[in-house]
């Protein structure tokens, strides 16, 4: 079992498993399976955040970079917009901490 856990992309091991399996697993769940449901929900939420952050970055690059290249906005405005885009991505990623509570 430990070899299969090590090769998988994501692996779960019950708390009562042998130490070798628990060390190879990405997450260890207690004897009830409610923790597995919580792990899956966190993974889905994380995937949604990644998609949102990618979309924010992509929208900035599609909209603001060409405006700066063609001189429609000044480099200062484009740099400020880049900072705002990065800040939006960081703040959006921090929403993952909310799940812990």
N, C-alpha and C positions, 0 to 999 in steps of 0.2 A: 504493500500500500504506500509506503513512504516514497518509493521510486515514482509511482504514478502521481502522487501529490507534488513531487518536485518538478515533474515535466509539464504539469498543467498550467494554464494561464492564471487561473485563480483556484485556490484549493481551501477546503474547510475540513477541520478535524474535530471530532467530539472531544470534550474535556477528559473523558475516561480512556482515551487512546494511549498507546504506549508513547514514550518520550520521543522516539524516532519519528513517528508520524506527526506529533504535535510540532516538532521542530521544522519539519518539511512543509507544513501547512502555512498558508498566508493568514488564516484566521482560525481561532479556536472558539467553538461555541459550547455553551453549557449543555446540560442534559436535555433541556427543552428546546424545541425547534423554533421558538419565537425569535431567537437571536439571528437565525438564518434569514428570516423574513426581513429583519431590520438591516442586515448586511446587504441584501438585494435592493432594498429601498435606498440605502445610501449610495450604492453603485449607480442606480438609475438617476438619482439626483445629481451625482457627480458628472455623469455623462451629459445630462441636460446643461449643466453649467459650462462644460467644455464646449458644447455646441454654441451656447450663447456667447461665450468669450470669443470663439472663432468668428462668429457673425459680426460682433462689434468691431473686431480688428479688420475684417474683410470690408465692412462698410466704410471704415475710415480710409482704407487704401483705395477703394473704388471711387470715393467722392473727393477726398481732400488732396490726395497726391496729384491727380491730373490738374486740379485747380492751381496748385502751386507750380507745377511744371509749365503750364501755359501763362503764368504770371497773373492770373485772375486774383489770387490772394498773395499777400507778401509771405516770404519765408517765416517771418515771425508769427503770423496768424496760423500758418500750417504747423509750426512747432508747438504752438499753444494747443491746437486741435489734437496733435499727436499726444501731448501730455494728458489732455482730457480723455482721450481714447484709452490710454494706458491706465489711467486712474479708474475709469469705468470698468475695465477688465479686472483690476485688482479688487475693487469693491464688490463686484459680482462674485468673484472667487471666494471672498470672505464670507459669503452667505453659507458656505459649507460648514463653517464653525457653528452656525445656528442649529444644525442637525444634532450636534453633540448634546445640546441642552434639552 
